[in-house]
Amino acid sequence: MSSPRLPKVAGIDSTVPAPPHTVAPLPGVPSAAPPSDAALPPGVLIQDRLASWVSDLTTLHELTERLIKTDSLDGALREMLGAGAALVGARRGMAVLEPADGLGPTSTIGLGLAHADLGTIETVPRGSGSCGRLLDGLPETDLPGADPSRAGRPARVPDPIAIRDVRTEEGLDPRHREVAARLGYAASYALPLATEEAGRLGAAVWLYDEPAEPDERRRHLIGLYGRFATEHLARLLQVERAHVRVAAVAEELLPSRLPRVPGVRLAVRHLTGPQGGGDWYDALPLPEGALGLAVGSVSGTGPGALAAMGRLRASLRAYAVMEGEDPVAVLSDLELLLRLTEPARSATALFAYAEPAQRRIVLAGAGHAPPLVVGDRRTEFVETSLSAPLGMLTCWEAPSVELSPAPGETVLLYTDGLLRRTGDATDRAFARLHAAAASVPRADRPDPGAVADHVLRTLLPGGLDPAVEGEDVVLLAARFE
C-alpha cells in the first residue's frame, strides 16, 4: 500500500521534506525532530516528523495566503519582510526592490528600522553588504554561450548569505562592522528575491540582535516562501509597469502646459487611477482674446478609452476654433463624431467659451456635473439644464448657460471622477464638494492652484479611493481678475 501524500498548499510541494538539522536551532525555537531520535520507537518518530511537516505546511499556507492578498509592491514587500522575520527568527530587516533589467521601479522597505537607519545601512559599500552582493550577481548574458533573449536574468539563483557574527566574519568592510555596531545588530541572513522564471528582482536581509543564524529547517521554509514571494512580486511588477505606461500615455494626450491669457489665471490637477480612465481637460486660446475651457470623460478604461479620449479632445479643439462662441454647436459636432467613430462608447463633456476681459462665460454641458463658482461672497453651483451624455440619444441638444464671475472669483470645472472617488452617494458628494470649496482659506483664494489643492485635500484626504476603479479625477480652476 502506498504511503499517504499530503496535498499541495499555496504552490508549495508538500512532498519535499524539510532537511534534517545540521546546526543548532535558535534559542527558544523547537526543532523539527526530537532531540534523541534513537530513543523513540520508529512509529513515533515518523508521526512526529509528519506532524512537523504538516505544521510547517500550515504555516506556509497561512503566510502565502496573506501575501497574495497584497495588491501593491510596497504592501507585498512589507508583508514578505514580516513573514520572513517570523520564519528566520529575526526582529528587524529590510528589502530592496531593484529589478535586474534596470526598468524599475526601485524601492527600499524597512522592518523595525527608521528611515535614517536605512540610510545608514546604505553607506556600507555595496560589495560588502549582503543585499548588494546578491543584487550584483553575474547576469546570464555575461556567460559564454548565453541566450541573449534572457538578458538581465541571473545564470542561477544566488545562494542566501548568512553572517553569523559581524564582528568575526572575514572579508567584511570596516564600515560594515561600524554600521552594525551603531544600529545594534550582530548577525544577518540575506535572501535573494530571484527565480529562474522571474529573474532577479531584489533581495531581503533580516538582522539579529545577537550572533545567530537560522537552522536548516528555517532555511528550507524561508527558501520556499521566498520563491513564492518572488513570483508574486513579479506579477505585481508587471501590473505596476503597465499602470505607469498607461499614466504616461494619458499625460501625453493632455496639454503639456496651460496657456496664458490676459484677465484669467489657470491651474489644473489630474489624478490618474490604476487602470487609466478616459478623463480629460483642455484650455486653448481663441481669437479676440477669448479662451476655451473643456473637461470631459469617455466611458471605459485602459488603452481603448485613452485612444478615444485623445480623438475627442483633438476634435473638440478643432470645433472650438471654428465655432467656439456657440458651445452647443461645439458639443453637437462632437456628439456626431462620437456616434460615427465610437458607436459603442458614450462620453460626458462640458465646454465653456470665456471672454476674460468682459468676465463673461457661455457654457454647455452634456451629462456633465455643473461648474462651481468660488469667491469671497459666494460659493455656488452654476445652474445648468439637465442633459444626456454624448452618444446616448439619436440627436443631442441642450441650451447654453451664461454667467459673469465677479473679480477675484474662481470657476471650478471637474469630472465626475472627483465625486465618485469620495465613495459617497451623489447628493452627499456634491455637498462635500461645496463645503470643501467654501472652506478655502482667504489667503489661498488668489491662487487657483492653491484653491484646487485645498479642494482635493479636503474632499479626498486619503487620495484616490482604491475601492472605486477606473475613475480619473480632473479639476480645472480659472480665476478671473
N, C-alpha and C positions, 0 to 999 in steps of 0.2 A: 504494500500500500504506500502510495507516495506521501511525502510529508506535506503538511498544510503550508500554503503560501499566503503571506499577508498581502492585502490589496495595495496597489499603488495609491499614494496620497499626495495630492497637490504637486504632481510632476516629479515626485521623488521615488526612485526604485527601492521599494521596501525589501527586495530580496538581497540587497547588498548589506552584509552585516557590518557593524562598526568594528574597526580594527581593535585587537587586544591592546591593553595598556602596556607601554614600554617605559613611560616616565611616571613619576609620582603625580597623582592628581593634586589640584589646588586645595589648600586647606578649606575644610568645610564642604567640599563638593564630593558627593558619593561616587564611587567607581561604578563602572558598568557591570563588574563581576565581583563576587565576594572576595575578601582578602585571601582566603585559602581555598582554592577550588578543589584541591586534592582531598580535603576533609569532608566534602559533600558527596552524597550519592549522585550518580550520573543523571538520574531523572530530575533531581532538584536543581542541579547545575544548568541543565537545558531549560528548565522552566524559568529560572532566574534570568538567563540570557535572553530568552524570548520576551520576558516581561520588560527587560531593559530596552530591547529594540522597539517594542510597542510603545513604551514611554517616550523614546526619542522620536519616533514617527509622529506620535500625537503632538509633541512639542513643535516639531517642524510644520506639521499641518496647521496648527494654530497660528504660528508666526507667518507662514506664507499666505494664509487666508487674510490676515491683517495687512500684509504687504500689497496684495492685489487690489485692495480697496482704495489704495492711494492713486490719485489721478494727476499728480504733478511730479516733476523731477525732484524738487526740494522736499516735498512730502515723502516720496519714496526713499530718498537718501536719509532723511531723519528716522523713518521707521526702520530702515535697514541698520542704521547705527545703533538704535536702541535694542533691536532684536539681537544683533551681533554681540553687543556688550553682555547681554544675558547668557549667550551661548558660550562665550570665551571666559566669562567670569571677570570682566573688567568694569570699571566705573566711568571712564571717560574715553573719548575718541574723536576722530574726525574723518570725514570722507571728502575726497576730491573727485569731482567730475571733470574729466579732461579727455574727450574722445580722441583717439589716435589719428583720425582723418583730418583733424585741425579745423573742422567746420563748426565747432561749438555746439551748444553753449557750454561755458565752463563755470564752475561754482565750487565753493568750499563750505562744508557744513560741519559744525562742531557739536559735540555732546558733552556737557559739563565743562565746556571751555568758552570763555568770553571772547568777544571779537578781538580784543587786544592779545589774548593768549594765542589765537590762530595766527595773528600777525607775527608774534614772537617765534612760533614754530616755523613760519615761512622764512625766517632769517637763517635757518640751518641750510648749509649748502645742499643743493638738490641731490648730488651724488652720494651724500652721507645719510640723508633721511630715507626712511623705509618707503614712503609714498613716492618720492622722487625716483628711487631705484626701480620701482615697479612701473611707474609711468614712462620711464625712458627705456623700456625693454626694446630689444632689437626688432625692428619691423621685418616682416617676412620678405618684403621686396628687396631687402638688402642681402638676402642669401642667394648663393649661386643656384640657378635653375628655378627661381621662384616664379610663380604665376603672377603676371602684372595685374590681372583682374582683382587680386586680393590685396591691393595696395592699402597700406595702413593697418593691416591685421597682423597680430603677432605670430611669429613662427610657431610658437607653442604658448600655452597659458603659463605665465610665470608662476613659480612656486611662492607660497607665502613666506614672509620674512619674520622670524622670531628673534627678538633681542631679549634674552633672559635677564641681563643686568647691564644697564647702560654704562655703569662705572667700570666694568671689567671687560666689556666687549671689545675685541680687537678691531682695528681699522676704522673706528668712528672718528669723525672730525671733532676737535676740541669744542667747537661751537655747539655741536650736538649735545655733548655732556653738560655744557653750561646751561643750555636751554632746559634740559631735563631737570637739572638741579633747581633752576628758577621756578619752573612750573610744578615741581614736586612729583614727578613720575620717575620710576626706576626701571621699567621694562615696557616692551611694546610687542604687539602682534599685528602684522600688516597683511592684508588680503587683497589680491588683485581683483578688480571688477572686470573680468575678461572671460570670454569663452571663445571656442573656435568659430562659432556661428556669428556672434555679435561683435567680435573683435575686442580691442582694449578700450574700455570706457572710462576707467579711473581706478582708484584704489581707496581702501579704507584701512585705518590703523586704530587700534584700541590701546589704551595706556593703563598700566598697572601702577599702583602706589608703592608696591614692594617688588623686589626681584621675583619673577614668576614667568611661566609660560603655560599655555593650555596643553593638557594631555592629549593623547591621540584620539580619544573618543570625542573630545570637544573640537579638535581639528577636523575630524570627519564630519561632524554636524555643521560646523561653520562653512566647510567646503561645499556641502550640499546646498545649504541656504544661500551661500554667495553665488553659486551658479544660477539658481532660480532668480535671485535678486538682479543679477546682471541681465538676464533675458527680459525681465520686467522693465528695467531701466532702458534697455534698447528699444522696446516698444514705445515707452513714453518719450524717448528722444526723437523718434520718428514723428510722433504726433506734435511735439514741440516745434520741430523744424518746419513741419507743414503749416502750423499756425503762424510762424514768423514769415514764411513766404507769402501766405495769404495777406497778412497785415502789410507787408511791403508792397504787394501789388495794389492793395486798396489805397495806400498813401500815394502811390504813383499816379493813380487815376484821379486824384483830387488835386486842387490847386496847391502849388508849392509855396505860394505866399499870397496874401490878400492885397488888393490894390489900395492905393492912397488917393482918396477923392476929397477935395475941399469940403468942409462942413460936416464930415462924419468920420468917426473912428471905429474901426472894425477889430474884432477878435473872434477866434473860433476855437472850440475844443472838440476833439474827435476821439472817442474811445472805441476800440475795435474788440468785439467779442472773440472767443476762441475759434469759432467756426467761420468768422468773417461774414458779416451781414452785408446787405446792399444799401446801407445808408450813405448819403452823400450831401454835399453842400457846394455852393458856388457864389462868387461875388465878382462881377465884371463891370468895368466902366462902360457907359453907353454915351451916345452923342449928347452934346449940350450939357455936360456936367452931370448927367444922370447916372444912376447906379442900379444894377440889377442884383437882387439877392434871392437865393433859392436854397431850399432844403428839400430832401425827398428820401424815399425808401422804396426799394424794389423787393418784392416777395422772394423768399428763398434764401439760401445761404451757400457759401462755397464759391468756387471759381465761376460757375454759371451766373450766379447773382452779381458777382463783381463785374463780369463782362457786360451784362445787361445794364448795370448801373453806369458804366463808362459810356455806353452808347447813348443812353438817355441824357446824361449830363452834357455830352458833346452836342447833341441835337438841341437841347434847350438853349445852349449858348447861341446857336445859330438863329433860332426862332426869336430869342430876346433881342438880338441885333436888328432883326427885320421888323418886329412888331412889339417891342418891349413895352411901349406905352399902353398896350392893351393886354394885361396879364391873362385875361380869359382866352384870348386868341392864342397866346403862347401855350397855355395848357391844353387847349383844344388840338393844336397841331401835335403836341407831344402825345396826346391820347391816341390820335390816329396812327402815329408812328408805332406806338406800343402794340396796337391791335394787329398791325401788318407784320411787324418783325418779331414780336414776342407774344403770340396769341395765348400762350399758357400762363402768362405772368400778369400780375396786377402791380400797381405802384401808387404810392401817395406822393404828392408834391405840393409845394407852396412857392409861388413866385411873386416877388414884390418889386415894383418899379418905384424907385425913390428919387426924389429931387431934393438933395440936401440943402441947396440954397433957399428953397421955399419951405423946407421941413415938411414935405408932403410925400405920402406913401400911398400907392394904389396897389392892392394885392388881391390875389385869388388863390384858393386852395382846393385841392382835390382829395377829399378824405383825410385831410391833414389837421393836426392839432392847431388851435389858434395861437397867434403870437401873444407875447406878454410884454406890456409896457411897464418899465420900472423907472420911477422918478421920486423926487423929494415929496411931491404932493399926491401921488397916486401910484398904485401897483394893481393893474387890472388887465384881464384878458381882452383882446380885441374881438368884438362881436362879428363873427363871420357866419354865413349861411351854411347849413348842413349840405354836404355834397359827397358823392360816391368817389371811391378811388378810381384812378385811371384803369381802363381795361375791364371794368365791371359792367358797364352799360353799353348799349349799342352806340349811343352818342352822348358824350359827356358835355355838360353845360352847367355853369353856376355863375351868379353875379359876382362882380368885384366889390371890394370894400375900400374906402378911402379914410385915412387917418392923418392927423397932424401932430406929431410929437412935439412937446414943448422943449425949449432949450435945456440941455443937460439931461434929457430923458434917454433911456436905453431901450431899444426894442430887441427882444429875445425871440429868435426863431429856433426851433428844435424839432427833432424827430420823435416818433412815438417810442423809440427805444429808451429815451430818458424816463418816460413814465412807466414802461413795463419793467425796467430794471429795478425799480423800487420794490417789486413784488406785491404791491398793494392793488386793490381794486381801482378802477379808472377814476371814480369820483374822489377817492381819498388821495390818489396820486396827484391829481390836479390841485387839490387843497394843499398838499405838501409843497408842490412847486410854487404856488402863490406865496405861501408862508416863507419859503426859502428866499424868494426874490424880495419880499418885503423886509426881510431881516438883514439885507446887505448894509454894512456899516457906511455911514455917510462919507467917511474918508475914502472908501473904495469906489464910490459911485462914479467919480470922473474917469475911471479906468475901466473900459469894457471887459478887458481880460480879467481884472480883479472881480468884477461882477459875475462873470461866468464861473470863475474858480469857486467863489463863495457858494453859488447855487449848487454846483456839483458836490462840494464838500458837505453841504447841509443835506442835500437830497440823497446822496449815495456815500455815506460816511465810510463804508467798507469797500468802496469801489464797485465794480460791476457785480451784480448778484449772480453767483455761479449757478443758481437754480434756474435762471432764465437764459436759455441758449439761443444763439443765432441772432441776437439783438445788439446792434451797434448803438452808440449814443453820439449825436451831433448837437452842439449848442453854438449858434451863431449870434453874436451880440453886436449891435450897431448903435453907437451913441451919437446923437445929433447935437452939434454945438449951438 
